[in-house]
């Protein structure tokens, strides 16, 4: 035996057995949590040349393993069999903490409390928006911070931001479009369904009820599959298989649910949170002449500027930049602020538009688009915002120009900020 070969340390042996030797430091840390969580140890097997192979065993099985090595027979590798019945497979606890224990954000999850969605909760979520307009705020608040559990694959997804959309176009102008037959996606008899729409890298993750759809716009895996959150309208790191909807469970953040119940008791409710009204608006690109475009319908788990998805209304916030994106966003925020303050009577002032144009330091497409707004005033100093289709066309053009700015900021700034904040707990 070659005595010059140094035996691996405990951690080195464990990482070798897990196939983690050449992985990142964060991945190694998560793997080492496995030993404590399941009470297993690495066991070294050496040949006469000093070559070492490490395996993981329960401490109770080490002695028996040693005895069996004295009379070796060919190894049998056991792999999971998809056809195996649930009764023959080892039980797994599909709870938020059990699935998130080895993930990058386990410290955050341990500080929270979760409650599985019940039939009574679903009934409360399904209240009619037409009879109870404040229900949009309550629904958005209740679902934020929830965790979706895939009980089949033991995956989990923490919802960091979502937007609610009424399913009736008479109530919400941004409601899902009806098919040619006049129907919309069914959420089944239970009144709640987790599903996806789209394909490839353009998949939207939706929590659906009879009254509304909640689009997930920021999320992160809580298991050890992916370290970085996702931000934007598409969710590609967590799939939902259409034939297996029943295996997905939703666990509500207990504090969010409690907060939503408190909102329900309030009268004349106009928003989800009393602060940052602008940040509660959905990321939309159309219908800036409709009142519900400016209704608070977006809920976020964290409220820092870079801890939530950037929208056409917020890109220009907290910056002194005079680039086309920032100034286009400030124009749209100008519309939103006026509508949130004055409702249907909101007007856009000519002086405000002229002052904004002076901030451009060079000619650009965005500047030429905003200059067209001045033509709408004629001899007037103000023009209405709600119902003004000509103003809407210009606003929609600016929103389209903003798309690349939002995507870049979400990727370069918001996602790292969210990851760092979650790890700080």
N, C-alpha and C positions, 0 to 999 in steps of 0.2 A: 504493500500500500504506500502511496506517495504521501508522506507526512508533511510535505512542503505546502500542500493545499490547505488554506485556512478555512475552517468550517464557517458557514454563513451564520450571521447573528440571527436572533429571533425574528426581528423585523424583515431582514433580508430573506430568510427562509419562507416567511409567510407571503411576502410579495412575489417570490419565485413561484410558490404553489398556486397563487392567484393569477399568474401571468402578468403581473404588474411591474416587473423589474425595470422595464424601459418606458414606463408611462410617466405622465406629468406628476409633479409633487402633489397637486390637489387630488389627483386620481389615487395616488398611493395612500394619502391620508384617509380617504373614504374607504379604501380596501381594508386598512388596519382596523377600522371601526367594526368590521365584520367579525373579527376575533372576539371582541368584547361582547358584541350583541348576541352571538350564537354560542359562546363558550367553547371555542375550538382552538387547537394548537397546531403549529407546524411540526412535522416529524421528518427527520432527515434519513434517507436511505442511501448508503454509500456502497460502491463496488470496490474491488480489490485495488483499483488504480486511484482511488480517492475521489472519483467523480460523484457528485452529490445531486440527488433528486429529492425535492421536498413535496410532501403531501399534507393535507389538512385532515385532522381527525378530532373526534371528541376525546378528551383525556381518559374517558372510561374504556376506550377501545385500543389504546396504545399497546397495552400488554398483549392482547389477543393478536394484534397486528404483528408484533415481534415474533410471536410463536408461529404464525402462518408463514413468515418469511423464511423460516428454517426448512420448510417443505414447499418451495414455490411451485405454482402451477400457472399456466397462461392467464393473464389478467382478463377480466370481463369488464368492459366499460359500460356503465348504465347511463342511458340518455332518456330524457323525457319523451314519452309516447303520446302523441296528440289524441289517439283513440282511447286512451285510458279513461275509465270512468272517474268521476269526482271522488267516489268512495275509496279508490285505490291510490289516490295521489295524496301527498302530504298537505295538510291544511296550511294556508297562509293567511295571516291577519291582514286584510285589506283595509287598514285604517290609515289616516293621514300620516301619523307619526311612524308607523311601522314601515310604510313605503318611503317616507322622506328621511329615515334615520341615516342612510348612507349618502344622502345628497348634500350639495353644497350649502343648502339653506336650512339644515336641520335645527340650528339654534333659533332661527326665527319661528319655525313651526312649533317648537316646544313651548314657546311663550304664548301661543294662541290656543283657543279652544274651538272645536268644530262639532257641528251637529248634522247628522244625516238628514237630507230633505225628506219630509214626511207628506202624507196626503193632505193634512190640514194646512201645511205651509203652501203647498201647490194651490190649494183653493184660495188662499189669501193672495197669492201672486196673480191669479187669474181674474181679479176684480176688473170690472168694465171701466175703461178709460173715459168713455163718454159720460157715464154717470159720475165717475170719480176722477176728474182730471189730474189730481195730485198723485194718482197711482203710479205714474211714470217715475216720479222722484223716489217713491217708496220702493218700487221694484229695483231701480238702479242701485239704491243704497243697500238693499237686502242681499244682493248677489255678489257684491264686491268682496274680494278676499276669499271667495269660495275655492274649493279644491275638487277637481274632477278625478275620480279614481277609475282606472281601467282594471276591473277585477280579473280579467282574463290574462293579461300580461303583467299585472302588478305595477302599473305605471301611475304617476300622478301629475297633475298640472295645476299650478296655483294661478288664479286669475288676478292680474294686476290692474287691469282697466277694461271697461266694457261700455257699450253704448246701447241704449234701449230704443227700439223702433216699434211703434204701434202697428198692429196687423191690419187695421182698418184705414184705408187711404182717405176716408172722410174725416178721420181724426188726426192722422199723421201723414203729411204730404210725402214723406220719405218712406212710407210703408213699402214692403216688398211688392214687386209687380205681380199681378195676376197672370196666370197662363192664358192661352187662347181659349181654354174651356171655362175661364172665369174662376178657377180654383187656386188655392195656395197650399203650401205644404202642410199636411196634417201632423198634429202632435200626438195623436192617438187618444185613447180613452182616458188615460191618466192625467191629461192636461199638461204634461211636461215631457220634453224630449231634448236630448243632446244630439246634435247632428252637424254635418259639414256640407258645404256647397262649394263647387269649383273643382279644379283638378290641378295636378302637378304642384307648382309652387304658388298657386293662387287659390288656396283652400281657406275658406272662412269657417271658423268654429262658432256655432250658434247654440244658445240655450233658448229653446222655444216653448211658449205657452200659447193658450188660445188668444190671449190679449196682446202679447208682444213677443218680439224676438230680441234677444240680447246678444249683440255681436262682440266677441272677445277681441280686444284691440291691443292687449299686452298680457303676456303670460310667461311662465317659466316652469320647466319640469322640476319636480321636487325629488325625483329619484336621481341616480347618478348617470343618466344617459347624456344630458346636455347641461353645461355649466351656465351658458348665457341665456338671458330672457329673449323673447321675441317681441317686436314692437311694430304695430301697423295693423292693417285690416286682415292680414293672412296669418294663419297658424299652421306651420308645416312640421313642427316637432312633436305633434300629438295627433295621431289619426283616430278617426271614429269609423268603425266598420259598419255599414248600413244593416247587414243581416243580424248584427249582434248588439243592438242598442241596449238591451236589457242588462248587459254586463257593465255598463257605465253608471256610476253612482256620483251624486253631488253632495259634498259636505259643505254646509254653510259656516262661515266664520260667525261664531256666536255673538261677538260684539256687533258685527254688521247687522245681524238679524235683530238684535235688541235695539239698535239705533233706528232701524226701519220701523219698528213698532212704535217708537217714540215719535217719529215723523207723522205716523198715521193719526196721532191724537191732535196734531196741530191744525189750526184753521188758516185759510188763505195762504197755503203753502205755495211758494213760487220757485223753489230750488232744492237741490239735494243737500248742499252745504251752504252755510251763510257767507262763506268767504269765496273769493275767486270765481265769480259767476261766469266770467269769460271762459275759464278752463273747463266748465261743465257743459259746454256746447259740443255737439258731435262734429266729427271730421266729415264735412260734406263739401260737395263741389257744385251743387245745384240748388235752385229754388230759394234764392236770397230775397225773393219778394214775398215769401210765405212766413206767416207769424211763427209757426212751430219750428222753423229752422233755428230760431233763437231761444227755444225752450231748453232748460237744463235737462239733459238726458244722458249725460256721461258721468260715470262714477269711477274714481281711481283709488287705489289702495294707499298710495302716498301722494303728497300734495306739493312737493317741491317742483319748480319749473321744469327741471330735467329728470324728474322721477315719474313722468307720465308722457304718453304720446303727444307729439307736437301737432297742432292743427292749423288750418288756414287762419284761425283767429288769434292764435297764440305765438306763432313764429316770430312776429315782430316785437313781442313783449320782452321786457328786461334787456333790451339791447339798444345801443345808440347807432348801430350800423345803418348806413344809408343805401344798402344794396337793394336791388329791385325786389327781392323776395321779402325783405323786412318791410319795405314801404307798401307793397301790395297787401301784406298781412295787416298792416296798420289801417289801411283803407277798409278792409273787411271788418276789422275790429271796431272801427268807427260806426259802421252800420249796426253791428251787434249791440254795442253799448247804447246807442240811441233807442233801439227797439226794446232792449231789456228795461230801459228807463221809462219810455213813453208808450210802449205797446203799439197798437194799430195807428196811433197818431204820430209815430216817430217820423222825423224829417232829417234830411241830410243838408247841412249848410254849405253854401257855395264858398264861403271864406275858409272853411275847414279843408275843402278840396284844394283850393289855391295854395294854402299854407303847406299842405303835404307835398304838392308839386315842387315847391321851392327847395325841398330837401334832396331831390335827385341831383347828383353831382355830374351826371352825364345822360345823354340820350339813351333810351332803352325801349324795348317792347312794352314793358310795364308802364313806363311814363306815358307813352303814346296812348295806351288803353285808358289810363286815368284821365288824360286830357279830354277824351271823348265825353266824360261825365259832364264837363262844363257846358257842353252843347245842350244838355237836357234842361238846364235852368231857365233859358230864355231870359225874360225880364225879371224873373223871380230870384229871391235870395235863398230859398229853400225848396226842396222837392220831397214828396213822400217816398218812403222806402217800401212799405207793405203795399202790394198790388202794383208796383212799378216794374213792369216787365222789361222795359228798355234798360233800366238801371240793373236789373237782374242779369241780362245778357252780358253786360260789362263785368259784373261781379263774378260770373261764372268763368269768364275768360281769365281773370286774375287768379282764380282758384286753380285753374288748370296750370297756369304758369308756376304756381307755388309747389306743385307736386314733387319735383326733384329736390327742392330745398327741404321739404319735410322728410323725405326718405333718407337723405344724407344726414340730417341732424338726428333723427331717430337712431340710425345705425352707429354714428360716430360718438354721440353724446348721451342720448337717453339710455340706451341699452347698457353701456358700462356703468352709468350712474345708478341704474336700478340694481345691477348685480352687486356693486359695492355697498349699496344701502342695505340690501338683504343680508349680506355677509357681516354687517356691522353689529347685528344683534347678538 
